[in-house]
Amino acid sequence: MKILLLTKKPPYPSKDGEAVAIANIIDGLLAQGHDISLLYMNTIKFSTDESVFKTKGINASAVFVNTNISLLGAFKNLFSNQSYNIERFISSDYAKQLEEILIAEKFDIIQLETLYLMPYIKTIRQFSKAKIVLRTHNIESQIWERLAENEKIRIKKWYLRLLAKRLRKYEESIINQYDALVPITNNDLKWYQQKGNNKPVYVLPIAVNPKAYKVHKLNKEKMTCYFLGSLDWQPNLEGLQWYLNNVQALSDVELYIAGRNKTTFLKESDNVYIVGEVDSAIDFMNKHPIMIVPLFSGSGMRVKIIEAMALGKIVISTSIGAEGIEYIDGKNLLIANDGKAFITKINQVMTDKKLFETISKNARKLIEEKYNSTQSINKLLAFYKSI
C-alpha cells in the first residue's frame, strides 16, 4: 500500500507521547514493506531535518508553521467564532505542499494524525481519490473542558470554557467528513458514535514493541519516584503542581521530574529533582521504579504509561491519567485520586517487595498481550484493506 501521513510535528526523534504513537505506526508499516510518505509541520517547539527520514526509507517533506500562541492572535480570535486551537495549525504553505505531493503521486490511504489536520481535507478531496483516515489521539475539547472545570481564576476559567466550546463545535462539525475513523480508545469511539459517526471504525490503542523495552532488575536499595512528560502541556503542569502541594510536601520519597520546556514554577527542593529534557526516556525510566501520573484534565491514552508498564515499572495514576488502558487496579497498575491515596500506594509498593514484583510482572504481561505493536499493525492493515 502507498500511505501518506499528515502530522503537526515530526515523529522523529520521538520525545513525546504523540511522536511515539505516530512513529510506532510508521515503523510497523515499514516493517511490513509498505510505501510510506510523510508531510509534517516543523514548528518553533518541534523541528527536525528531512534527512532524518531518509535512512528509514520514508519519503518525508517538512513545512514550517508558526503554531505558537500569541497574545495578539488570541485577542483577534475573540472576535471570531473560530477555534483558536485549530486556527494555529492552518497554513497556506502546508496546503500548497500537500497539493504538490497529491498531484505528483497517488495514494491508497491518507491518514490524518489528530484533529488538527482536518482543515486540509478539502485539499485532499480536490487532488486525490485516496481514502482519508482520521486518527484521533483524544477528544481535544474534553481536555479543555476539564481544565476549565479545575481552574479557580474566573477570567481564566471563562477563557478556557470559550476555547473548549469552540473546539467542541469544530470537533462536531467534522464528523463523517473522513472515510474512516481510528480512535485510540473505546471512550473516544463512544463520543464519536454519540455525535453521529457512521463511517467505518477501528479502535487502535497506543502500542509498543515489547522487545525494545528491556526490564531491568530492581534496585531494592534505591526506591524513587519519577514524572515524565512535556513540562509546557497544561494538564501536566496542573497535575504536577497539585502533586507537589498535596503529596510530595508530605512525603520524604525522592521525586525526579523530566520533560522538555521546563516552566518557572518547577524548582528543586528537598527530595525534588528537576532533570529537564532527557536524551533517552527509556534510560531515564530504568533509573526509577515508580512512575506517578497525577492528571486531572487529560484525555485519550498516555504513551508514557504504556512504556513504563513495558519496562515493568509501577505506575500510580489518577483515574483520568489511566483512561483508555485496560488495567485492573491493584493487579497491573495502581489508582490514586487524592493525596492520601497516592501516599498510601507509594508506601505499599516501597515496603512490600512481593507486591511490587507482582504488579511489575503483570504490567509487562498486559503490554505483551494487549498493547503489542506487531499485532496492532496487522489489524490496522486489515482495516485499511476493508475500506
N, C-alpha and C positions, 0 to 999 in steps of 0.2 A: 504493500500500500504506500501511496505518497501522502504524507501527512504534514500539514503546516500548523505550527503552534504560534499563537499570538500571546505575548506576555507583557506585563507592565514593568518588568525588571529582568535583568539577566539571571538565568537559573544557575549559572556557574560564575564564580565559586559559590557553593551552596552554604551560605552562612546564616540563613534564617528559615523558618518553617515553610514559608511559601516557596522559596527557592528549592528546598529539599524535596517538597512534594512534586514540583514540576520536573526537577532533574531525575527523580526516580522513574517517572513515566518515560522520559526521553531515553534514559539508559536501558529500560526494559524493552522499549520498541526497537532500539538499535540492536540489542542483543538478538532480537527475533528476525533481524535482517530487513527491516522496513526503512524506507527513504524518508528521512526527517528533515524538514526545513523549519527555521525559527525566525520570527520577526519580533524583536524585543525592544523595549524602551531603555535607553541609558538615561539615568536621572542624576541629579546632584548627589543624592544619597547612595544610589546603586548604579555602578558603572563597571564595565569590563570591555576589553578589546575583542573584536570579532575573531581574531586569530586563536583565541582560547578554544573555539569550537571546531577548528579545522582538524585537530588531532583526533577528535571524536567522530569525524565524518558527518558533521551537521552543516547544512547549508544555512548559515546564520547571517542576518542583517540587523543592524542597530540604527535606531533613530534617537537623537537626544530630544527629550521632552522635559521641560521645567515643570515638575509636579509639586514644587514646594508651595506651602501655604503662605500667602502674603496678606497683610492687613488690608491693602488696597483691593486686592482681588476678592477677599472675603466681604469687604464693605460693599463693593459694587454688586456682588451676588445677592445681597439682602434685598435689592430692588428688582430681582427677577423671581421667577418661580422654579428655577432650575436647581438641581442638586450640585452644591459646590464640590462635594466628594467626587462626583462623576466628571464635572466640568474640567477639573485639573488634569484629566487624562485624555482630553480631546485635543488632537494635534493634526493640523493640515499636512505637516511634513510626514507624519506616520501614515496618514491615509494615502498620501501620494506614493510612498514607498510600497505600501501594500498593493496599490493599484498596479504598479510596475511588476511586482512579483506575480500577481494573478494573470497579467497579460502574457508574461513570459512562460509560465508553467501551469499545468493542470494538476489539481489535487483531488484525492478521493475524500479526504476528511480535512476540515479546518477547525481546529479546537481553540476556543477562546478560554484562556485561563483567568478566571474570575469575572465578575460582573462588569469590571471597569473596561473591558474590551468590547462590550456590546455596542458602543457608539459606532463601531466600524462595520457593523453587519450590513449596512446599506451598500458600502463599497464592495463587500464580498458578493452580495447578490447581483450587483451590476456587472462584475467581471469574472464570476466563477459559478460553476454548477455543482461545486463540491457540497457535501453535506456539512452543515455547521453544527458543531457540538459545543454547548456551553458547559464548562466545568466550574461549578460553584464551590468555593472553598469554605463558605459560611453564608449565613443570612446577614448581609452587611448592616442593614438597618437595625437589626437586633442588638448589635454591639453598641450602637449609638443610643438606642433606647435604654439600655441597661446603664450606660454611662450617665445619661440624663437622670435616671431614677436615683442613682447613688450620689449625684452632685448636690452639695449643700449651698453653694453660692447661687443666688437667684438669677442674676443676669446670665451666668454661665449655664445654668440649668435650662433657661429659656432658649439659649442659642443651640445647645446640644439637642433639645427637643425639635427645634427647627430643622437641623441637619438630619435628624432621624426621620422626620416626617417627609422631607423631600426625597431622601434616599429610598424610603419605603415606596413612595409614589413611583419612583423610577423603576424599582425592582418589579413592582406590579405591572408596569407598562410594557415590560419586555417579555412577559410570559407568552410562550408559544411562538416567538419570533425566530427561534432557533429550530433546527431539525431534530435535535435530541438533547437530552439533559443528563449530565453526570454530576450529581451532588456527592459530597464527601460523606454525609451521614444520613441516617434514616429520619432524623429530626428535620433536616433540611428538606428531604423529599416530602415529608408531610406538609411542610409550609407551602411548597410549590403546588402540591395537589389541592390544598385548600384554596389556593389562589386561581385554580382552574387549569393547571398544566395538563395538556392532552397529548404531548409528544412522548416518544419512547424514552424510557428512563433506565439507567443503570447506576446503582449506588457503588461508588468506587472509594472505599476508605483509604486514608493515607497508609502506605505500606513501605516496608524497607526490606533489604536483602539481609537476612539474619547472619549470613556468612561474613558480612562486613562489620559485624558488631561482636567482637570477642569479649566474653565475660571474664573479667579479671578476678582473681582471688581476693576476697575481702580482707582488708587490713583491720582486724578487730581492735587494734590498739588506738586507732585514729578514726573515730566516728564523727563525720562532719556533714553539714547540710549545704546544698547549693541551689541557686536560682540561675537559670539560663534563658535569656530571651532578649529581644530588642528593647533597649532602655529608652526609646523615644516613642514607643507604642503606648497609647493612653491606658488601655486596660492593664498592661504590665506595671505601669507607674502607680496606678491606683491600688493594685493588689500589693505591690511591694511596700508602699507607704503604710498600708494597713498592717501588713505583716510585721514591719519593723516596730510599729507602735503597740501592737496587740499580742505579739508572740515573742519576737526577738528581745524586746525590752524586758521580758520576764523569764528569759532563758539564758543559760551560760554556754549553749552549744555554738560552735563556730559556724558562721554562715558566709559562704563565698558567692558573690554576685558577679555574673559575667554577662556581657552583651555589648553591642555596639551603640554609639551615641549616648554616652552617659549623661544624665541630667544633673542639674545643680543640687537637688535636694539629697541625692545619694552621697553620703560621706562615711568614711571609715570611722569606726568606734570600737569599743571593746567587743571582741569576737565577731565583728562585721568587717569583711574584707572586700573591697571593690576591685575586681580583676580587670574589668573592661572587656574589650573585644579580644577573643582568643583565636589563635591560628587553627586549632583543631577542637571542635566541640566534643568529639569522642574522647580525646586525650584529657580534656578538662573534666568531663563527667566521670571518667575512670579514676580520678583522684578523690572523689567524694561519693559516699554510699547512698545518701538520701537526697532526693530531689523534692523541693517544695514548690507547689503551684497555687498561689493564693489569688486566683482570678475570680472576679465577681461580675465582669462585663463582657466576657468573650463570647464566641460563637464558633460553630464548626468543630474541628479537631486540632489538638496541639501536637505538632510533629515531634517536638522535643520530649513529650511523654512517651510516644511510641519508641523513640530512640533510646530513652532511658530504660524502658522495660526490656528492650532488646539486649541491653547491657547488663540486665539483672539488677538494676537499681531499685531501691524502694521509693515509690512515688507517693507523696502525701499531697492530696489536692482537694480543692473545693469541688462541689458537685458540678458547678459550671465549668471549671477548669478541665474536668474529666469527661465532659459531654462528648458524645459520638463514639466513645470507646466501650466495647462490650466487656467491661470489667465486673468483678464481683468484689465488693468491699470486704477487706479482711483476708481475701484469698490471693489476689494478684496486684492489688492497689489499695491504698487507704484513703478514706474520705474524711475531711475535717472542714466544717463550715463556720467555725468560730475559733477564737484564740485558745480557749481551754482545750478544745478537741485537738488542735494542732500540737500543743504541748504534750498532751497525753499520748498521742500516736507516736511522736518523736521519741519520747521516753520509753515507750513499749518496745520499739524495734531496736533501740540502743541497748536495752538491758536484757532482752530476750533474743539470744542469738539463734535459737531454733526457729522462732517466728520469723526473724529476718531471713534466714536461709530458705524457709518455705515460701515466703512471698517472692523472694528473688527468683527462685526456680519457676514458680507459677507465672511470674511476669514474662520471663523469657519464653515459656511454653505458649502463652497466649499469642505472642508475636509470631512464633513459628507456625501456629495453626490458623490464626485469623488475619494477620497483617503481613503476610509474606508477599513481596512484590512480584515474584515469579508467577505465583498463582493469580494475582490481581491482573497482571498484564495479559495473561492468556484469556481471562474472562472479558477484559476490555476489548481485545481484538475480536472476540466472538460477537460482542455487542456492535462494534463497528461494522462487521460483515452483515449483521442482521438489518442494519439501516441503509 
